């Protein structure tokens, strides 16, 4: 098989390219810019483009499939050439389905928690020595790549609701056709793609209807919006499994959970992660994993990168880094840290970095999201607004939207660093939440770390 990637440098696209090379395919690709770590990863595999840019002459009749990344636009010269000569063009998820048509497919969807739930399932299956392929949107301990395509009989997919490609505007998770599907919860996000909540909700209805006949839907019954949607769109030809919070115990900042008859100590914490664990438990059970095996495996799970990731831990303070940016994710992460350490001061620093979070019309969705903090800071930069070609956002709009007393809004990195240096670290937890990087701020240097994890 000869495969060509248009926009090969994407964070997940380049991982698929590497996975297909490992499978024995002939892989080529193009991009107008490639950043780290994708650049080094592609160089190591010998498939980095010799020069950046778009080259229609690369598109030839002997190519079996063209895979189109989100970075490529409709007027891309290579895409135009591929259409002209009649090549098969796939979006990323369409091609994943092509490679997994004869596998048992597990797809984990939801507005929040899908990366962690996917990671949990992968961790347990690996522990249980069950052969599987996978697609996940984060770096995971024990897995060199975030995409693996082999001849394994099972594939575990994080099922994203974002558009599949420039020419295929349907959400990615509409192309996976799972035998086992998970929905972790629904909370409106991606306002630039889904302008109304009803339209966003409808995408999950379509996802449910894509489940294979006699398949299984595992869903979070604690989410009232999700529960109502499922009840209003019941299918008679699939099985439903609901889950809720398990029995758990917290003592001295440590969490134990009941899994069947097993009491297991965890390295993760927070109600949202306990719910993710329950979803993973039901999915793994349907894949043949016994309760005792699941309990032993999940006890060693440390989480996905930037999901309540511990940067520093000592007797004085902890520093956590989290990917939270949407309102429901921000609330869940804050509540998790506060519940785990109720006696410690909690300082939360949220960076607004996505289209939705920087949109004035979306700001009211954050009302109450940071209420469970002792000190709350919202940071955003003019540079982020300029990159996304968005109008100016005034701090007063953020203050009004969050409805958090004494909320501090900061728009300059130097001012954020100065503020953080004034905060007493004694008996304090710091929670940094962002899908960005605070304009390159060194978190540990800014807090003044003197300890190692």
Beta strands, then each sheet from edge to edge (+ up, - down):
strand 1: 2-6
strand 2: 26-30
strand 3: 65-68
strand 4: 89-91
strand 5: 104-109
strand 6: 133-135
strand 7: 147-148
strand 8: 154-158
strand 9: 180-183
strand 10: 216-220
strand 11: 239-243
strand 12: 248-251
strand 13: 254-259
strand 14: 262-266
strand 15: 309-313
strand 16: 317-322
strand 17: 345-351
strand 18: 375-379
strand 19: 408-410
strand 20: 428-433
sheet 1: 2+ 1+ 3+ 4+
sheet 2: 7+ 6- 8- 5- 9- 10- 11-
sheet 3: 12+ 13- 14+
sheet 4: 15+ 16- 20- 17- 18- 19-
end
